[in-house]
Amino acid sequence: MISPLQYFKIPPTSADAGTLALAIAFILVGYLTYLCWTPPNSNPLGPTAALPRDHIGINTGAIQARRFITLSLWVLHAIIAVYYPSPPVVICPNPDNLSSSLFTWSTYTTVVLTTIVIVAPIRLLAFRQLGQNFTFRLAKPKELVKSGLYSYVQHPSYPTNWLILASNVALLLRLDGILGCVLPSWVVSWAMWSGGFMVWPALLIVLGLLGLYGIWVRVKDEEAMLKREFGKEWEEYHWRTKRFIPGVF
């Protein structure tokens, strides 16, 4: 039985340079995610009826909560990585639930970190190049931007955002990750590996598909707005470029 004092006792750590580098990498991608989920401009004001149709309109309060919570989880993940396999009990009462592949340099963590490091700057560049036209809720643009990233693809920010979201879910919401610190062992074992259909992997796939569907709905709303606002100029641009992947799709 763990005494109350042990919960607040910080164990010594012998973290080496590789471990510290991993912790810094976790915080870096957390910060990049925070930036990518920070609205570059305020949402348009006015009655909903006067705004373009947007089935996936982003609530400002919800996005602010999500980015702060996500950044906090990355910091917590970094702290546990520094002390792994014996993190402070106060932040991780059940360390036996943790998978070493999530808190050490592994193929899994490398893929997640690399994905965010590569695609986050692309999304941030899309913010900059679209300027005042980039809002999280659809708004009538002041001009049709066709330069920079937008000379190659029509929607460079959506696939990058999906990859950032998928990478965050893949690391932070695994039940044998930081969630495992507070979950019973039988829940982690059953849902991750021995639950027949493997609940967590199945849920990850479902969330990914829902995310892709949400992007498609948003893209159709955006393209309808652009066609209405710019007419032939938009149609010519639309046929000359691809939606998401230059020269492919």
VOPAGU-2260 file (C-alpha; in pm, 1 decimal, decimal comma):
REM VOPAGU-2260
SITE   aa  ch    i         X         Y         Z
SITE  MET   A    0       0,0       0,0       0,0
SITE  ILE   A    1     133,2     342,0     -99,4
SITE  SER   A    2     142,4     602,6     173,6
SITE  PRO   A    3      19,9     959,8      97,8
SITE  LEU   A    4     375,0    1094,1     132,1
SITE  GLN   A    5     501,9     858,3    -137,4
SITE  TYR   A    6     259,0    1012,3    -386,8
SITE  PHE   A    7     446,7    1341,2    -363,4
SITE  LYS   A    8     796,7    1197,3    -347,1
SITE  ILE   A    9     983,5    1263,6    -672,1
SITE  PRO   A   10    1206,2     964,8    -755,7
SITE  PRO   A   11    1564,8    1030,5    -863,6
SITE  THR   A   12    1631,8    1013,5   -1234,5
SITE  SER   A   13    1938,8     915,3   -1429,9
SITE  ALA   A   14    1803,3    1041,0   -1761,5
SITE  ASP   A   15    2067,9    1034,8   -2032,1
SITE  ALA   A   16    2103,9    1272,0   -2327,2
SITE  GLY   A   17    1879,4    1056,3   -2547,5
SITE  THR   A   18    1599,0    1058,9   -2291,9
SITE  LEU   A   19    1623,2    1433,7   -2243,8
SITE  ALA   A   20    1623,3    1482,4   -2620,8
SITE  LEU   A   21    1305,8    1273,5   -2643,9
SITE  ALA   A   22    1136,9    1478,9   -2371,0
SITE  ILE   A   23    1230,0    1799,5   -2552,0
SITE  ALA   A   24    1094,3    1652,6   -2876,7
SITE  PHE   A   25     763,0    1575,2   -2703,9
SITE  ILE   A   26     733,2    1932,8   -2580,8
SITE  LEU   A   27     831,7    2067,5   -2923,4
SITE  VAL   A   28     560,0    1876,3   -3109,0
SITE  GLY   A   29     314,3    1973,4   -2836,5
SITE  TYR   A   30     397,4    2338,0   -2900,7
SITE  LEU   A   31     371,7    2290,4   -3277,0
SITE  THR   A   32      30,5    2132,0   -3229,2
SITE  TYR   A   33     -70,3    2424,9   -3009,3
SITE  LEU   A   34      30,0    2669,9   -3283,6
SITE  CYS   A   35    -149,0    2469,8   -3553,0
SITE  TRP   A   36    -470,3    2473,2   -3348,2
SITE  THR   A   37    -449,1    2843,9   -3266,8
SITE  PRO   A   38    -679,8    3046,9   -3495,1
SITE  PRO   A   39    -464,5    3287,1   -3700,6
SITE  ASN   A   40    -763,1    3524,3   -3726,2
SITE  SER   A   41   -1086,9    3577,6   -3538,3
SITE  ASN   A   42   -1397,2    3397,0   -3656,4
SITE  PRO   A   43   -1637,3    3610,8   -3863,6
SITE  LEU   A   44   -1903,3    3799,6   -3672,4
SITE  GLY   A   45   -2269,1    3837,9   -3752,4
SITE  PRO   A   46   -2582,3    3621,0   -3766,7
SITE  THR   A   47   -2531,2    3265,8   -3888,1
SITE  ALA   A   48   -2775,1    3322,5   -4174,0
SITE  ALA   A   49   -2544,5    3591,8   -4315,2
SITE  LEU   A   50   -2234,9    3366,6   -4310,1
SITE  PRO   A   51   -2136,9    3098,0   -4561,1
SITE  ARG   A   52   -2277,7    2752,3   -4491,2
SITE  ASP   A   53   -2033,2    2562,8   -4269,7
SITE  HIS   A   54   -2140,2    2222,6   -4136,0
SITE  ILE   A   55   -1808,7    2186,8   -3948,4
SITE  GLY   A   56   -1798,6    2535,2   -3799,2
SITE  ILE   A   57   -1534,7    2547,6   -3525,0
SITE  ASN   A   58   -1636,9    2682,9   -3186,1
SITE  THR   A   59   -1364,1    2914,1   -3055,4
SITE  GLY   A   60   -1405,9    2802,9   -2693,6
SITE  ALA   A   61   -1379,9    2436,0   -2785,4
SITE  ILE   A   62   -1064,6    2482,9   -2991,2
SITE  GLN   A   63    -900,0    2682,4   -2711,6
SITE  ALA   A   64    -976,7    2410,6   -2458,3
SITE  ARG   A   65    -847,8    2140,2   -2691,7
SITE  ARG   A   66    -514,6    2308,8   -2757,9
SITE  PHE   A   67    -444,8    2383,6   -2389,3
SITE  ILE   A   68    -538,3    2030,8   -2282,3
SITE  THR   A   69    -329,2    1878,7   -2560,8
SITE  LEU   A   70     -22,6    2086,6   -2475,1
SITE  SER   A   71     -60,1    1988,5   -2108,8
SITE  LEU   A   72     -74,7    1620,5   -2204,3
SITE  TRP   A   73     244,6    1651,3   -2409,8
SITE  VAL   A   74     424,2    1812,4   -2115,0
SITE  LEU   A   75     299,9    1535,5   -1886,4
SITE  HIS   A   76     411,9    1275,2   -2140,0
SITE  ALA   A   77     757,5    1435,8   -2149,6
SITE  ILE   A   78     787,5    1430,2   -1769,5
SITE  ILE   A   79     694,1    1062,9   -1752,6
SITE  ALA   A   80     945,5     986,6   -2029,4
SITE  VAL   A   81    1224,1    1147,2   -1823,7
SITE  TYR   A   82    1145,1     928,0   -1521,4
SITE  TYR   A   83    1036,0     615,2   -1710,7
SITE  PRO   A   84    1004,8     335,1   -1599,7
SITE  SER   A   85     947,8     478,4   -1249,3
SITE  PRO   A   86     758,9     807,3   -1287,8
SITE  PRO   A   87     639,1    1000,7    -982,4
SITE  VAL   A   88     340,9     826,2    -826,1
SITE  VAL   A   89     157,7    1157,2    -795,0
SITE  ILE   A   90     125,4    1178,8   -1173,9
SITE  CYS   A   91     127,9     809,0   -1259,5
SITE  PRO   A   92      -9,6     573,6    -992,4
SITE  ASN   A   93      -7,9     272,7   -1229,9
SITE  PRO   A   94     327,1     274,9   -1414,2
SITE  ASP   A   95     302,4     -96,6   -1492,6
SITE  ASN   A   96      33,9     -11,2   -1751,1
SITE  LEU   A   97     276,0     195,1   -1957,2
SITE  SER   A   98     420,9      73,5   -2287,5
SITE  SER   A   99     792,5     136,7   -2323,3
SITE  SER   A  100     746,1     209,4   -2695,1
SITE  LEU   A  101     562,4     532,4   -2606,1
SITE  PHE   A  102     814,4     673,7   -2357,2
SITE  THR   A  103    1145,6     580,3   -2518,8
SITE  TRP   A  104    1295,8     626,6   -2862,0
SITE  SER   A  105    1118,6     364,6   -3072,7
SITE  THR   A  106     988,2     328,0   -3425,5
SITE  TYR   A  107     645,3     430,6   -3297,6
SITE  THR   A  108     753,0     752,3   -3124,6
SITE  THR   A  109     986,8     839,9   -3412,1
SITE  VAL   A  110     707,2     811,1   -3669,6
SITE  VAL   A  111     467,7    1021,2   -3460,0
SITE  LEU   A  112     723,4    1292,4   -3386,2
SITE  THR   A  113     856,2    1303,8   -3742,5
SITE  THR   A  114     506,5    1333,4   -3886,7
SITE  ILE   A  115     421,5    1636,7   -3674,3
SITE  VAL   A  116     760,2    1803,2   -3727,1
SITE  ILE   A  117     719,1    1773,1   -4105,5
SITE  VAL   A  118     353,5    1865,6   -4154,3
SITE  ALA   A  119     305,0    2131,8   -3883,8
SITE  PRO   A  120     524,8    2390,4   -4061,9
SITE  ILE   A  121     324,7    2329,7   -4381,3
SITE  ARG   A  122      -1,3    2411,9   -4201,4
SITE  LEU   A  123     154,2    2719,1   -4038,7
SITE  LEU   A  124     282,2    2833,0   -4379,0
SITE  ALA   A  125     -71,4    2792,2   -4516,2
SITE  PHE   A  126    -191,9    3020,0   -4234,5
SITE  ARG   A  127      60,1    3284,8   -4334,4
SITE  GLN   A  128       4,8    3265,9   -4708,9
SITE  LEU   A  129    -372,1    3285,5   -4679,6
SITE  GLY   A  130    -336,5    3579,6   -4440,7
SITE  GLN   A  131    -660,1    3741,9   -4324,4
SITE  ASN   A  132    -857,7    3493,1   -4533,0
SITE  PHE   A  133    -774,7    3203,3   -4298,2
SITE  THR   A  134   -1042,2    3158,1   -4031,2
SITE  PHE   A  135   -1147,0    2841,4   -3852,9
SITE  ARG   A  136   -1509,9    2913,0   -3936,8
SITE  LEU   A  137   -1579,2    2975,1   -4305,9
SITE  ALA   A  138   -1592,2    3340,0   -4402,6
SITE  LYS   A  139   -1611,1    3520,7   -4734,5
SITE  PRO   A  140   -1250,6    3570,8   -4852,3
SITE  LYS   A  141   -1121,5    3907,1   -4965,8
SITE  GLU   A  142    -938,4    3748,2   -5258,6
SITE  LEU   A  143    -867,9    3411,7   -5419,3
SITE  VAL   A  144    -512,9    3323,6   -5315,1
SITE  LYS   A  145    -333,7    3126,3   -5587,7
SITE  SER   A  146      31,4    3168,7   -5490,9
SITE  GLY   A  147     273,5    2979,7   -5266,9
SITE  LEU   A  148     134,3    2647,8   -5145,8
SITE  TYR   A  149    -196,1    2741,9   -5305,9
SITE  SER   A  150     -40,9    2737,6   -5650,5
SITE  TYR   A  151      -3,6    2360,8   -5611,3
SITE  VAL   A  152    -300,9    2253,9   -5398,4
SITE  GLN   A  153    -631,2    2412,2   -5304,0
SITE  HIS   A  154    -647,4    2294,7   -4941,4
SITE  PRO   A  155    -295,4    2244,7   -4799,2
SITE  SER   A  156    -403,1    2293,5   -4436,4
SITE  TYR   A  157    -662,5    2015,4   -4414,9
SITE  PRO   A  158    -453,0    1700,9   -4478,2
SITE  THR   A  159    -175,9    1838,0   -4257,1
SITE  ASN   A  160    -422,5    1906,4   -3977,2
SITE  TRP   A  161    -562,0    1552,8   -4010,5
SITE  LEU   A  162    -210,9    1407,8   -3978,8
SITE  ILE   A  163    -140,3    1626,3   -3673,7
SITE  LEU   A  164    -465,2    1517,3   -3510,0
SITE  ALA   A  165    -405,3    1149,2   -3592,8
SITE  SER   A  166     -51,9    1167,2   -3452,6
SITE  ASN   A  167    -173,0    1328,5   -3131,5
SITE  VAL   A  168    -441,6    1063,9   -3085,4
SITE  ALA   A  169    -198,4     784,0   -3170,5
SITE  LEU   A  170      36,2     881,8   -2888,1
SITE  LEU   A  171    -159,7    1071,8   -2623,6
SITE  LEU   A  172    -480,7     866,8   -2623,9
SITE  ARG   A  173    -333,2     519,9   -2620,0
SITE  LEU   A  174    -459,9     338,0   -2315,6
SITE  ASP   A  175    -111,4     212,0   -2238,1
SITE  GLY   A  176      17,1     569,6   -2251,4
SITE  ILE   A  177     -53,2     847,8   -2004,3
SITE  LEU   A  178    -416,6     734,9   -1976,2
SITE  GLY   A  179    -286,8     406,6   -1840,6
SITE  CYS   A  180    -153,6     592,7   -1537,5
SITE  VAL   A  181    -506,8     624,6   -1401,3
SITE  LEU   A  182    -684,7     327,9   -1562,4
SITE  PRO   A  183    -718,4     -19,3   -1405,3
SITE  SER   A  184    -477,2    -272,9   -1552,8
SITE  TRP   A  185    -754,9    -501,4   -1674,8
SITE  VAL   A  186    -906,0    -217,6   -1879,7
SITE  VAL   A  187    -574,5    -143,2   -2048,7
SITE  SER   A  188    -501,7    -508,3   -2120,0
SITE  TRP   A  189    -850,9    -586,7   -2250,7
SITE  ALA   A  190    -897,1    -277,9   -2465,7
SITE  MET   A  191    -547,2    -269,5   -2613,2
SITE  TRP   A  192    -462,8    -627,6   -2689,6
SITE  SER   A  193    -693,3    -906,4   -2569,5
SITE  GLY   A  194   -1038,6    -763,1   -2623,6
SITE  GLY   A  195   -1114,0    -973,7   -2928,1
SITE  PHE   A  196   -1166,3    -679,6   -3164,2
SITE  MET   A  197    -903,8    -472,8   -2982,2
SITE  VAL   A  198   -1111,5    -172,9   -2879,8
SITE  TRP   A  199    -847,0      99,4   -2893,4
SITE  PRO   A  200    -706,0      21,8   -3240,4
SITE  ALA   A  201   -1061,0      -5,6   -3374,1
SITE  LEU   A  202   -1153,5     326,9   -3213,5
SITE  LEU   A  203    -845,1     490,7   -3366,1
SITE  ILE   A  204    -951,6     377,0   -3713,0
SITE  VAL   A  205   -1305,9     503,1   -3657,7
SITE  LEU   A  206   -1180,4     842,1   -3537,9
SITE  GLY   A  207    -951,7     866,4   -3840,2
SITE  LEU   A  208   -1235,1     791,9   -4081,8
SITE  LEU   A  209   -1461,8    1044,0   -3908,5
SITE  GLY   A  210   -1186,6    1301,0   -3940,5
SITE  LEU   A  211   -1155,1    1235,8   -4314,2
SITE  TYR   A  212   -1531,0    1262,9   -4353,9
SITE  GLY   A  213   -1530,3    1592,9   -4165,0
SITE  ILE   A  214   -1259,9    1727,6   -4396,4
SITE  TRP   A  215   -1460,2    1627,4   -4702,1
SITE  VAL   A  216   -1775,7    1798,3   -4572,2
SITE  ARG   A  217   -1578,3    2114,3   -4491,9
SITE  VAL   A  218   -1408,9    2113,7   -4831,4
SITE  LYS   A  219   -1741,9    2087,8   -5013,9
SITE  ASP   A  220   -1880,5    2382,5   -4814,0
SITE  GLU   A  221   -1566,7    2585,8   -4882,3
SITE  GLU   A  222   -1562,9    2510,7   -5252,3
SITE  ALA   A  223   -1929,4    2601,3   -5285,8
SITE  MET   A  224   -1852,7    2936,9   -5122,6
SITE  LEU   A  225   -1549,2    3000,7   -5344,0
SITE  LYS   A  226   -1740,5    2914,5   -5659,6
SITE  ARG   A  227   -2018,7    3151,2   -5558,1
SITE  GLU   A  228   -1776,9    3433,2   -5475,7
SITE  PHE   A  229   -1525,3    3403,2   -5759,9
SITE  GLY   A  230   -1714,8    3221,2   -6034,6
SITE  LYS   A  231   -1506,8    3143,8   -6343,2
SITE  GLU   A  232   -1179,4    3243,8   -6175,5
SITE  TRP   A  233   -1235,8    2974,7   -5912,7
SITE  GLU   A  234   -1343,7    2713,1   -6167,8
SITE  GLU   A  235   -1028,4    2764,8   -6375,2
SITE  TYR   A  236    -809,9    2747,0   -6063,4
SITE  HIS   A  237    -999,9    2441,8   -5939,6
SITE  TRP   A  238    -939,8    2248,4   -6260,7
SITE  ARG   A  239    -575,5    2354,8   -6285,8
SITE  THR   A  240    -473,6    2239,5   -5936,7
SITE  LYS   A  241    -532,3    1940,4   -5710,2
SITE  ARG   A  242    -718,1    1948,7   -5378,9
SITE  PHE   A  243    -468,6    1793,5   -5138,9
SITE  ILE   A  244    -162,1    1634,3   -5303,8
SITE  PRO   A  245      20,2    1820,2   -5582,9
SITE  GLY   A  246     -34,3    1650,1   -5918,1
SITE  VAL   A  247    -207,5    1350,2   -5757,5
SITE  PHE   A  248    -531,0    1421,1   -5568,1
